[in-house]
Amino acid sequence: MFTISRVHGNFVLFKGDIMGTEKVINLIDEKSRDRFSKYAVIDDMDPDACWGWTAAKCAKGYARFFYKNTSQNAHRISWMISFGEIPKGYVVCRTCGNLTCTNPRHLELVSYYDRAQKTKKKMGEKRREREEGVFM
């Protein structure tokens, strides 16, 4: 999946990563990357498909991964493995809507403000559907 070209300090250079570019990203320790890859169900035939998750899930159905002595959302770890640190003021969102998906192609950085606006809009749409008696 990832080809390590060179390790330098706290960074690792990946060649031919999943997005088709070469970049320097922060290093997540090899043991954690190996554990993560065991739990992610990757369809090698379709790189755009959602990646399943076989490890822990929280009560709401989100994929969880134990990293740095705490349980974290697995899609965040996927982002950090693929692209590096998550900047302050941003969250990682799934574009596919699948709560267990960890495919980096389905992830995007969104500011807290933009995320709040999307959530507000979605809540308004659900409220209108309830008021109109339309259920999905």
N, C-alpha and C positions, 0 to 999 in steps of 0.2 A: 504494500500500500504506500508507505513512505520510504524514500531512499535517502539515507543519511549520507551526505557528501563530506561534511567536515564539522567537527565539534570544536568550538572556540569559546572558552570562558563559559558564560551562562547562555550562550546562543548556539543554535545548531542550524546549519544550512541544508535545506531540503531541495533536492532537484526533482523536477517532474512531479510536483505535488498534485493533489487532487484537483486543484483549480487550473492546472496547466502552466503555472508560472514558477519561477525560482525566487525564493525569498528567505530572509533571515528571520527566524522566530525565536521566542523565548523557549528555553528547554524545559520540558516536563520530564521528570526522571524516567529512565528507561523502564523500570519496574512498573510504574503507573501506566505508561503507554502500552506495555505488554498486557497488563490486566484489562485496560480499556478495550483493546482490540479483541480480547477473548469474549467480551460481553456484547460488542456491537455485531449485529447480523448484517453483513454487507453483501449485496447482490453484485458480484463481479461483472455480470452480463449487462447490468443497467446502472451506470454510475449516478443517474439522476433519481433512482428509486429511494424511498425512505429506508433508513437503516433501522432494523429492529433492535430491541434491547432485551437481553436475557437476565440481567442482574436486577437489583432492587428497584422498586417503584414506590413512590409515596402514596398515601391514601387517595390523592386526587388523580393518580395515574402517571405522574411525571417520572421519567427515568432518572435514577439517582446513582451517584458514584462516590465512593469513599476516597477522599484525597486530602492530604495534609491534615489528618486526624479529624476530619469532619465530612458529613454527607453533603454532597453538592449536586446541583442539577447537571446531568450528564452532558446536555448540549453545550453548557458553558465549558466543560473540560474539552469537548470536541473542538470548540472554537480555539481554545488555547493551544491545543496540540497542532492545529492546522494553521493558525494565523498569529498566535502570540497573545499577549496580555489584552485584557478588556479595559479600554480607557475609562477613567473615572467619568461618571455622568452618563454612561451608556449601559445598555443591557443587550443581551444576545436573544434574539427572537427567531422562532421557526417560521419560515414562509409557507410551510406545508400544512401547519395546523395539527400535525401528529405529535401528541404529547411524549411519545417515546423515541421519536426520530433524533438521531445524532449525526446525520449526514451533513458535513460542512457546507455542501452546496445548497442546503436548505436553511442556512443560518444567515442572519444579517445583524449588524450593529444598529441600534436605534437609541436615540437620546431618551432620557427619562421623560422629557416633555412630550416628544412625539409618541412615545408608548402610552402615556396618559391620555393623549388626544385620541389615539386609536381605540383604547379601551372605552373611553367615554362614548365614542361614536357607536361602537359595537353594543354597549349597554343600551343606548337609545334605540337602536334597531330592534333589539330583543324586546324592549318594553313596548314598542309599537306593534310588534307581532303578537304579543300577549293581548294587548288592547283590541286588536283587530280579530283575534281568534285564529291566527295563523300560526301553526306549530310545525317545526321541521323535525 
